[in-house]
Amino acid sequence: MPGRSIVAQTRLVFAATLYAFDGAGRVLLIRHPRLDVWCPPGGKIAPMEFPHEAALRECWEETGYQMHLLAMPAWPWLRPGEPPPPLAIDVGPANGCHLIQLVYCGICGNRSGQGEENIPIRWVSLAELAKISLPDNVRERYWQFRNLPTAGHCDWTTIPDFGE
């Protein structure tokens, strides 16, 4: 069947990514250790883990920052306690598999030291973002999300304490 070719020929990998902003409108990037490019924090979703939890966990592990996850307030069908849906989904090939990346946006919370993975991180302005070598979709996503932290969107989650 033509519609099943991706699934039939390739292993599917689910990941979560967190596009993070600080109070000054800067964005958080990590230097991906394997790909050697700047990108937002993120990684594979662990078994029995909600995608938004994976995004928050990966950000903490890679950067040491705990984040406030942002969500759209206009999701009337969600009941209290239900996990928030991603703001976007990026799909594409990656290392012999097909990566389905669930994309979230957050505002910087506390930093509890350097992340566990000891990865280089940096905060950059959106103007600086234009000068950095990034994966194709990253610059576009940051540009799409740039107004979310100040647009009155709700803080969906309390910040989990991954360090204690």
PATOR-378590 format. One record per atom (N, C-alpha, C): atom name; y, z, x negated; residue in one letter. Coordinates in pm, whole numbers, plus 32768, in hexadecimal, padded with zeros to 4 digits. Layout:
# residues N
ATOM atomo north   up east residuo
ATOM    CA     Y    Z    X       A
...
//
This chain:
# residues 164
ATOM atomo north   up east residuo
ATOM     N  7F8A 8000 7FAD       M
ATOM    CA  8000 8000 8000       M
ATOM     C  807C 8000 7FA8       M
ATOM     N  80DB 7FAD 7FC5       P
ATOM    CA  8154 7FA8 7F74       P
ATOM     C  81A3 802A 7F74       P
ATOM     N  81AA 8072 7FE2       G
ATOM    CA  81F7 80ED 7FEA       G
ATOM     C  81BC 8161 7F9D       G
ATOM     N  813F 8157 7F72       R
ATOM    CA  80FC 81C5 7F2D       R
ATOM     C  80EF 81AE 7E98       R
ATOM     N  8129 8145 7E63       S
ATOM    CA  810F 8122 7DD7       S
ATOM     C  813C 818F 7D75       S
ATOM     N  81AC 81D0 7D8D       I
ATOM    CA  81DA 8238 7D32       I
ATOM     C  8178 82AC 7D30       I
ATOM     N  8151 82DB 7DA4       V
ATOM    CA  80F7 834D 7DAD       V
ATOM     C  806D 832A 7D77       V
ATOM     N  803D 82B5 7D94       A
ATOM    CA  7FB6 8290 7D6B       A
ATOM     C  7FAC 827E 7CD3       A
ATOM     N  8017 8254 7C93       Q
ATOM    CA  800F 8234 7C05       Q
ATOM     C  804A 829F 7BA9       Q
ATOM     N  8090 82FF 7BE0       T
ATOM    CA  80DA 835D 7B8C       T
ATOM     C  80CC 83EB 7BBF       T
ATOM     N  80C7 8448 7B62       R
ATOM    CA  80C7 84D6 7B84       R
ATOM     C  8154 84FE 7BB0       R
ATOM     N  815E 854B 7C1C       L
ATOM    CA  81DF 857B 7C4E       L
ATOM     C  81FD 8603 7C11       L
ATOM     N  8277 8616 7BE1       V
ATOM    CA  82A4 8695 7BAA       V
ATOM     C  8321 86BD 7BF6       V
ATOM     N  8322 8739 7C29       F
ATOM    CA  8395 876C 7C73       F
ATOM     C  83E4 87CB 7C1A       F
ATOM     N  8466 87B5 7C16       A
ATOM    CA  84BE 8806 7BC3       A
ATOM     C  853B 882B 7C14       A
ATOM     N  8583 888E 7BE3       A
ATOM    CA  8601 88B7 7C22       A
ATOM     C  866D 88BC 7BB6       A
ATOM     N  86E4 888F 7BDB       T
ATOM    CA  8754 888A 7B7F       T
ATOM     C  87CB 88D0 7BBE       T
ATOM     N  8819 8916 7B6C       L
ATOM    CA  888F 895D 7B9E       L
ATOM     C  890B 8927 7B58       L
ATOM     N  8961 88E6 7BA3       Y
ATOM    CA  89E3 88B9 7B72       Y
ATOM     C  8A42 892F 7B81       Y
ATOM     N  8A69 896B 7B10       A
ATOM    CA  8AB2 89E9 7B12       A
ATOM     C  8B44 89D5 7AEC       A
ATOM     N  8B9C 8A1D 7B32       F
ATOM    CA  8C2B 8A1B 7B19       F
ATOM     C  8C5B 8AA9 7AFD       F
ATOM     N  8CC8 8AB4 7AB1       D
ATOM    CA  8D08 8B37 7A9F       D
ATOM     C  8D89 8B3A 7AF0       D
ATOM     N  8DD2 8BA7 7AE8       G
ATOM    CA  8E4C 8BB7 7B37       G
ATOM     C  8EBB 8B57 7B10       G
ATOM     N  8EB3 8B1B 7A9A       A
ATOM    CA  8F1A 8ABE 7A6C       A
ATOM     C  8EF5 8A2D 7A89       A
ATOM     N  8E88 8A16 7AD0       G
ATOM    CA  8E5E 898E 7AF0       G
ATOM     C  8E10 8948 7A82       G
ATOM     N  8DED 8993 7A1A       R
ATOM    CA  8D9B 8958 79B0       R
ATOM     C  8D09 8957 79DC       R
ATOM     N  8CBB 8901 799A       V
ATOM    CA  8C2E 88F4 79BA       V
ATOM     C  8BD9 8925 7945       V
ATOM     N  8B64 895B 7965       L
ATOM    CA  8B09 8991 7901       L
ATOM     C  8AA0 8928 78DD       L
ATOM     N  8A91 8910 785C       L
ATOM    CA  8A2D 88B3 782A       L
ATOM     C  89D4 88F9 77C4       L
ATOM     N  8959 88CD 77BD       I
ATOM    CA  88FD 88F9 7754       I
ATOM     C  88D8 8880 76FF       I
ATOM     N  88B2 8899 7685       R
ATOM    CA  887D 882E 762F       R
ATOM     C  87E6 882F 7643       R
ATOM     N  87B4 87CA 768A       H
ATOM    CA  8725 87C5 76AA       H
ATOM     C  86D6 87BB 7628       H
ATOM     N  867B 881A 7610       P
ATOM    CA  8636 881E 758E       P
ATOM     C  85DB 87A6 7572       P
ATOM     N  859F 876D 75D7       R
ATOM    CA  8544 86FE 75C0       R
ATOM     C  858B 8677 75C5       R
ATOM     N  85EA 8669 7624       L
ATOM    CA  862E 85E8 7635       L
ATOM     C  86A8 85D9 75DB       L
ATOM     N  86DA 8649 75A4       D
ATOM    CA  874F 864A 754C       D
ATOM     C  87CA 860C 758F       D
ATOM     N  87E1 8630 760C       V
ATOM    CA  8859 8607 7657       V
ATOM     C  8892 8681 769E       V
ATOM     N  8913 867C 76BF       W
ATOM    CA  8951 86E5 7710       W
ATOM     C  8932 86CA 77A2       W
ATOM     N  890F 8733 77E9       C
ATOM    CA  88EB 8727 7877       C
ATOM     C  88FA 87AF 78BA       C
ATOM     N  88F2 87B5 793D       P
ATOM    CA  88F8 8837 7981       P
ATOM     C  8875 8883 796D       P
ATOM     N  8879 8908 797B       P
ATOM    CA  87FE 8957 7972       P
ATOM     C  879C 8931 79E2       P
ATOM     N  871D 8939 79C3       G
ATOM    CA  86B7 891C 7A29       G
ATOM     C  862E 890F 79EC       G
ATOM     N  85CA 8905 7A43       G
ATOM    CA  8542 88F7 7A12       G
ATOM     C  84DF 88F7 7A84       G
ATOM     N  8460 88FA 7A5F       K
ATOM    CA  83F4 88F2 7AC1       K
ATOM     C  83F4 896A 7B1F       K
ATOM     N  83CC 894F 7B99       I
ATOM    CA  83BE 89B8 7BFE       I
ATOM     C  8334 89F7 7BEC       I
ATOM     N  8330 8A7A 7BDB       A
ATOM    CA  82B2 8AC2 7BC7       A
ATOM     C  8264 8ACA 7C4A       A
ATOM     N  81E0 8AD9 7C42       P
ATOM    CA  8191 8AEA 7CBC       P
ATOM     C  81C4 8B61 7D0D       P
ATOM     N  81CC 8B50 7D8F       M
ATOM    CA  81F7 8BB7 7DEF       M
ATOM     C  828A 8BDC 7DDF       M
ATOM     N  82DA 8B89 7D9F       E
ATOM    CA  8368 8BA3 7D8B       E
ATOM     C  83B8 8B42 7DE3       E
ATOM     N  841D 8B76 7E27       F
ATOM    CA  8476 8B1E 7E73       F
ATOM     C  84CB 8ACF 7E11       F
ATOM     N  84EF 8A52 7E33       P
ATOM    CA  853F 8A01 7DD6       P
ATOM     C  85C5 8A41 7DAF       P
ATOM     N  860B 8A80 7E0D       H
ATOM    CA  868C 8ABD 7DE9       H
ATOM     C  8678 8B33 7D89       H
ATOM     N  8608 8B79 7D97       E
ATOM    CA  85E8 8BE5 7D3A       E
ATOM     C  85CD 8BAD 7CAE       E
ATOM     N  8589 8B3B 7CA9       A
ATOM    CA  856E 8AFA 7C28       A
ATOM     C  85F0 8AD1 7BE4       A
ATOM     N  864E 8A9C 7C31       A
ATOM    CA  86CF 8A72 7BF8       A
ATOM     C  8718 8AEB 7BBC       A
ATOM     N  871B 8B5A 7C05       L
ATOM    CA  875D 8BD3 7BD4       L
ATOM     C  8714 8C0C 7B59       L
ATOM     N  868F 8C0F 7B5F       R
ATOM    CA  8640 8C43 7AF0       R
ATOM     C  8653 8BEF 7A73       R
ATOM     N  8648 8B6C 7A81       E
ATOM    CA  8657 8B13 7A0E       E
ATOM     C  86E2 8B22 79CF       E
ATOM     N  8748 8B2E 7A21       C
ATOM    CA  87CF 8B41 79EC       C
ATOM     C  87D7 8BC2 799C       C
ATOM     N  879D 8C2C 79D1       W
ATOM    CA  879F 8CAC 7988       W
ATOM     C  874F 8CA3 7906       W
ATOM     N  86D7 8C68 790C       E
ATOM    CA  8684 8C60 7894       E
ATOM     C  86C6 8C0B 7827       E
ATOM     N  870A 8BA0 7850       E
ATOM    CA  8742 8B44 77ED       E
ATOM     C  87CC 8B6E 77BB       E
ATOM     N  8819 8BB8 780E       T
ATOM    CA  88A4 8BD5 77EA       T
ATOM     C  88C6 8C69 77E4       T
ATOM     N  8879 8CBE 7826       G
ATOM    CA  889C 8D4B 7831       G
ATOM     C  88FA 8D68 78A4       G
ATOM     N  8925 8D00 78EC       Y
ATOM    CA  8980 8D13 795D       Y
ATOM     C  8932 8D24 79DF       Y
ATOM     N  895E 8D83 7A2E       Q
ATOM    CA  892F 8D8E 7AB7       Q
ATOM     C  8996 8D47 7B0D       Q
ATOM     N  8969 8CFF 7B72       M
ATOM    CA  89C1 8CAB 7BC1       M
ATOM     C  89C2 8CD2 7C54       M
ATOM     N  8A30 8CB2 7C95       H
ATOM    CA  8A39 8CB7 7D27       H
ATOM     C  8A19 8C2A 7D56       H
ATOM     N  89B1 8C1B 7DA3       L
ATOM    CA  898A 8B97 7DD5       L
ATOM     C  89E2 8B72 7E4B       L
ATOM     N  8A1B 8AFB 7E48       L
ATOM    CA  8A70 8ACB 7EB5       L
ATOM     C  8A1D 8A77 7F15       L
ATOM     N  8A40 8A7E 7F92       A
ATOM    CA  89FC 8A2F 7FF7       A
ATOM     C  8A63 8A01 805D       A
ATOM     N  8A40 899C 80A6       M
ATOM    CA  8A98 8968 810E       M
ATOM     C  8A94 89C6 8186       M
ATOM     N  8B08 89ED 81BE       P
ATOM    CA  8B08 8A47 8231       P
ATOM     C  8ADF 8A01 82B2       P
ATOM     N  8ADA 897F 82B1       A
ATOM    CA  8ABF 8935 832D       A
ATOM     C  8A2B 8917 8340       A
ATOM     N  89D5 8977 8321       W
ATOM    CA  8947 8969 8339       W
ATOM     C  891F 89C9 83A8       W
ATOM     N  8940 89A8 8425       P
ATOM    CA  892A 8A06 8492       P
ATOM     C  8896 8A1E 84B3       P
ATOM     N  883F 89C7 8485       W
ATOM    CA  87B1 89D6 84A5       W
ATOM     C  876B 8A3B 844D       W
ATOM     N  87A9 8A67 83E2       L
ATOM    CA  8769 8AC8 838B       L
ATOM     C  877B 8B55 83C2       L
ATOM     N  870E 8B9E 83C2       R
ATOM    CA  8711 8C2A 83ED       R
ATOM     C  8726 8C84 8375       R
ATOM     N  8758 8CFD 838B       P
ATOM    CA  8769 8D5A 831B       P
ATOM     C  86E6 8D6C 82CF       P
ATOM     N  86EF 8D6A 824C       G
ATOM    CA  8679 8D7B 81F8       G
ATOM     C  8633 8CFB 81D3       G
ATOM     N  8652 8C8C 8215       E
ATOM    CA  8613 8C0D 81F1       E
ATOM     C  8653 8BD7 8171       E
ATOM     N  8603 8B97 811C       P
ATOM    CA  863B 8B63 809F       P
ATOM     C  869A 8AEE 80BB       P
ATOM     N  8705 8AE5 806D       P
ATOM    CA  8764 8A77 8081       P
ATOM     C  8729 89F3 8051       P
ATOM     N  8746 8987 8097       P
ATOM    CA  871B 8904 8066       P
ATOM     C  8770 88DA 7FEF       P
ATOM     N  873E 887F 7F9D       P
ATOM    CA  878F 884F 7F2D       P
ATOM     C  8806 87FD 7F5F       P
ATOM     N  886B 87F3 7F0B       L
ATOM    CA  88DF 87A0 7F2B       L
ATOM     C  88C2 870D 7F12       L
ATOM     N  8861 86F2 7EBC       A
ATOM    CA  883A 8669 7E9C       A
ATOM     C  87AD 866B 7E64       A
ATOM     N  8770 85F6 7E60       I
ATOM    CA  86ED 85E6 7E23       I
ATOM     C  86F4 856B 7DC9       I
ATOM     N  86D4 857E 7D4A       D
ATOM    CA  86CF 8510 7CEA       D
ATOM     C  863D 84F1 7CCE       D
ATOM     N  861A 8471 7CD0       V
ATOM    CA  8590 8446 7CBD       V
ATOM     C  858D 83DA 7C52       V
ATOM     N  852E 83E5 7BF7       G
ATOM    CA  8521 837E 7B91       G
ATOM     C  84B2 839B 7B2F       G
ATOM     N  8492 8339 7ADB       P
ATOM    CA  8428 834B 7A78       P
ATOM     C  8454 83A8 7A08       P
ATOM     N  83F5 83F4 79D3       A
ATOM    CA  8411 844E 7963       A
ATOM     C  8390 8471 791C       A
ATOM     N  8383 8447 78A0       N
ATOM    CA  8311 846D 784C       N
ATOM     C  8289 8456 788D       N
ATOM     N  8273 83DF 78C2       G
ATOM    CA  81F1 83BE 78FB       G
ATOM     C  81D6 83F9 7984       G
ATOM     N  823B 8431 79C3       C
ATOM    CA  8229 8466 7A49       C
ATOM     C  82A0 8437 7A9F       C
ATOM     N  829F 845E 7B1A       H
ATOM    CA  830E 843F 7B73       H
ATOM     C  8351 84C4 7B95       H
ATOM     N  83CD 84D6 7B69       L
ATOM    CA  8415 8553 7B79       L
ATOM     C  8463 8553 7BFC       L
ATOM     N  844A 85BB 7C4D       I
ATOM    CA  8496 85D2 7CC7       I
ATOM     C  84E7 864F 7CAE       I
ATOM     N  856A 863B 7C9D       Q
ATOM    CA  85C3 86A7 7C73       Q
ATOM     C  861A 86D3 7CE8       Q
ATOM     N  8609 8752 7D11       L
ATOM    CA  8657 878A 7D7E       L
ATOM     C  86D6 87C6 7D41       L
ATOM     N  8749 879B 7D72       V
ATOM    CA  87C9 87B8 7D32       V
ATOM     C  8817 881F 7D82       V
ATOM     N  8846 8887 7D3B       Y
ATOM    CA  8897 88F2 7D76       Y
ATOM     C  8919 88FF 7D28       Y
ATOM     N  8978 8948 7D62       C
ATOM    CA  89F9 895F 7D23       C
ATOM     C  8A16 89F4 7D26       C
ATOM     N  8A53 8A28 7CBC       G
ATOM    CA  8A6E 8AB7 7CB6       G
ATOM     C  8AEF 8AD7 7C6F       G
ATOM     N  8B1A 8B53 7C81       I
ATOM    CA  8B8F 8B89 7C3D       I
ATOM     C  8B5F 8BF6 7BDE       I
ATOM     N  8B9C 8BF8 7B69       C
ATOM    CA  8B75 8C55 7B00       C
ATOM     C  8B84 8CE6 7B2C       C
ATOM     N  8B1B 8D33 7B13       G
ATOM    CA  8B1E 8DC2 7B28       G
ATOM     C  8B23 8E08 7AA0       G
ATOM     N  8AD8 8E71 7A92       N
ATOM    CA  8AD5 8EBF 7A16       N
ATOM     C  8A7F 8E7B 79AD       N
ATOM     N  8A9E 8E99 792F       R
ATOM    CA  8A49 8E6C 78C2       R
ATOM     C  8A0A 8EE6 7882       R
ATOM     N  8988 8EE2 7876       S
ATOM    CA  893F 8F54 783F       S
ATOM     C  890C 8F35 77B4       S
ATOM     N  8962 8EFA 7761       G
ATOM    CA  8937 8ED5 76DB       G
ATOM     C  890C 8E45 76D6       G
ATOM     N  88D9 8E1D 7664       Q
ATOM    CA  88AA 8D94 7653       Q
ATOM     C  882A 8D80 76A3       Q
ATOM     N  8817 8D07 76D6       G
ATOM    CA  879E 8CE9 7722       G
ATOM     C  8720 8CFA 76D0       G
ATOM     N  86B0 8D0E 7714       E
ATOM    CA  8630 8D24 76D1       E
ATOM     C  8607 8CAE 7679       E
ATOM     N  8631 8C36 769F       E
ATOM    CA  8601 8BC0 7658       E
ATOM     C  8658 8B9A 75E0       E
ATOM     N  86C6 8BE4 75C9       N
ATOM    CA  871B 8BD0 7554       N
ATOM     C  8747 8B3E 7546       N
ATOM     N  8778 8B04 75B4       I
ATOM    CA  87A4 8A79 75B8       I
ATOM     C  883C 8A74 75A9       I
ATOM     N  8873 8A15 755E       P
ATOM    CA  8905 8A09 7558       P
ATOM     C  893F 89EC 75E2       P
ATOM     N  89AC 8A31 7602       I
ATOM    CA  89F0 8A1A 7680       I
ATOM     C  8A84 8A03 7666       I
ATOM     N  8AC8 89C9 76C6       R
ATOM    CA  8B59 89B9 76BC       R
ATOM     C  8B96 89A7 7746       R
ATOM     N  8C11 89D7 7754       W
ATOM    CA  8C61 89C2 77CC       W
ATOM     C  8CC4 8953 77AC       W
ATOM     N  8CCC 88EE 7803       V
ATOM    CA  8D29 887F 77EC       V
ATOM     C  8D76 8862 786B       V
ATOM     N  8DEF 882F 785A       S
ATOM    CA  8E3E 8805 78CE       S
ATOM     C  8E07 8780 7901       S
ATOM     N  8E2D 875C 7979       L
ATOM    CA  8E00 86DA 79AD       L
ATOM     C  8E39 8668 795A       L
ATOM     N  8EB1 867A 7921       A
ATOM    CA  8EEA 8613 78C9       A
ATOM     C  8E95 8604 784B       A
ATOM     N  8E69 8674 7811       E
ATOM    CA  8E14 866F 7799       E
ATOM     C  8D8C 8633 77B9       E
ATOM     N  8D5E 8646 7834       L
ATOM    CA  8CDC 8613 785E       L
ATOM     C  8CD3 857C 784D       L
ATOM     N  8D43 8538 785F       A
ATOM    CA  8D46 84A6 7852       A
ATOM     C  8D2A 8478 77C3       A
ATOM     N  8D3D 84D0 7760       K
ATOM    CA  8D2F 84AB 76D4       K
ATOM     C  8CA8 84D2 7698       K
ATOM     N  8C54 8514 76E7       I
ATOM    CA  8BD5 8547 76B4       I
ATOM     C  8B64 84E9 76DE       I
ATOM     N  8B05 84D5 7685       S
ATOM    CA  8A8F 8485 76A6       S
ATOM     C  8A35 84D6 7702       S
ATOM     N  8A1F 84A2 777B       L
ATOM    CA  89D1 84E7 77E2       L
ATOM     C  896D 8489 7821       L
ATOM     N  8902 84BF 785F       P
ATOM    CA  88AC 8469 78B1       P
ATOM     C  88FE 8428 7920       P
ATOM     N  88D3 83B4 794C       D
ATOM    CA  891F 8362 79AB       D
ATOM     C  8952 83AD 7A25       D
ATOM     N  88FD 83FD 7A63       N
ATOM    CA  8923 843B 7AE2       N
ATOM     C  8976 84BA 7AD4       N
ATOM     N  897C 84F7 7A5F       V
ATOM    CA  89B9 857B 7A4F       V
ATOM     C  8A50 8576 7A67       V
ATOM     N  8A96 851A 7A26       R
ATOM    CA  8B27 8510 7A36       R
ATOM     C  8B4A 84F7 7AC9       R
ATOM     N  8AFD 84A0 7B09       E
ATOM    CA  8B15 847F 7B96       E
ATOM     C  8B03 84FA 7BEF       E
ATOM     N  8A9B 8548 7BD7       R
ATOM    CA  8A83 85C0 7C27       R
ATOM     C  8AF2 8628 7C15       R
ATOM     N  8B1B 863F 7B98       Y
ATOM    CA  8B88 86A0 7B82       Y
ATOM     C  8C06 8671 7BCB       Y
ATOM     N  8C20 85F1 7BC7       W
ATOM    CA  8C96 85BC 7C0C       W
ATOM     C  8C88 85D0 7CA3       W
ATOM     N  8C13 85BA 7CDB       Q
ATOM    CA  8BFD 85CE 7D6B       Q
ATOM     C  8C0D 8660 7D92       Q
ATOM     N  8BE4 86BB 7D3C       F
ATOM    CA  8BE4 874A 7D5F       F
ATOM     C  8C64 8792 7D35       F
ATOM     N  8CC1 874E 7CF6       R
ATOM    CA  8D34 8791 7CB6       R
ATOM     C  8D86 87E8 7D15       R
ATOM     N  8D8D 87C9 7D95       N
ATOM    CA  8DDF 8817 7DF2       N
ATOM     C  8D91 8881 7E3E       N
ATOM     N  8D0F 8885 7E2F       L
ATOM    CA  8CBF 88E6 7E7B       L
ATOM     C  8CE5 8977 7E5F       L
ATOM     N  8CFB 89A0 7DE2       P
ATOM    CA  8D19 8A2F 7DCB       P
ATOM     C  8D9A 8A5E 7E0C       P
ATOM     N  8DF7 8A04 7E2C       T
ATOM    CA  8E76 8A2E 7E67       T
ATOM     C  8E89 89FF 7EF6       T
ATOM     N  8E24 89C0 7F2F       A
ATOM    CA  8E33 8984 7FB3       A
ATOM     C  8E06 89DF 8024       A
ATOM     N  8DF4 8A5F 8009       G
ATOM    CA  8DCD 8ABC 8071       G
ATOM     C  8D3A 8AB7 8094       G
ATOM     N  8CE7 8A82 803D       H
ATOM    CA  8C58 8A80 8057       H
ATOM     C  8C20 8B0C 8042       H
ATOM     N  8BBB 8B2B 808B       C
ATOM    CA  8B89 8BB4 8089       C
ATOM     C  8B37 8BD1 800D       C
ATOM     N  8B39 8C4E 7FE5       D
ATOM    CA  8AE4 8C7E 7F79       D
ATOM     C  8A60 8CA2 7FBB       D
ATOM     N  89FC 8C51 7FA5       W
ATOM    CA  897F 8C5C 7FF1       W
ATOM     C  892A 8CD2 7FC6       W
ATOM     N  892E 8CF2 7F48       T
ATOM    CA  88D0 8D55 7F16       T
ATOM     C  8918 8DC6 7ED0       T
ATOM     N  88D4 8E34 7EC9       T
ATOM    CA  8900 8E9C 7E6B       T
ATOM     C  88C7 8E73 7DE4       T
ATOM     N  8903 8EA2 7D7D       I
ATOM    CA  88D5 8E7C 7CF8       I
ATOM     C  8859 8ECD 7CD7       I
ATOM     N  87E6 8E8B 7CC3       P
ATOM    CA  876F 8ED6 7C9C       P
ATOM     C  877E 8F0D 7C0F       P
ATOM     N  8740 8F7C 7BF5       D
ATOM    CA  8746 8FB8 7B71       D
ATOM     C  86C7 8F93 7B27       D
ATOM     N  86CB 8F26 7ADA       F
ATOM    CA  8655 8EF8 7A92       F
ATOM     C  863E 8F48 7A13       F
ATOM     N  86A7 8F8D 79E3       G
ATOM    CA  869C 8FCD 7961       G
ATOM     C  8662 9057 7962       G
ATOM     N  865D 9096 79D3       E
ATOM    CA  8630 9122 79D8       E
ATOM     C  85A4 912C 7A0C       E
//
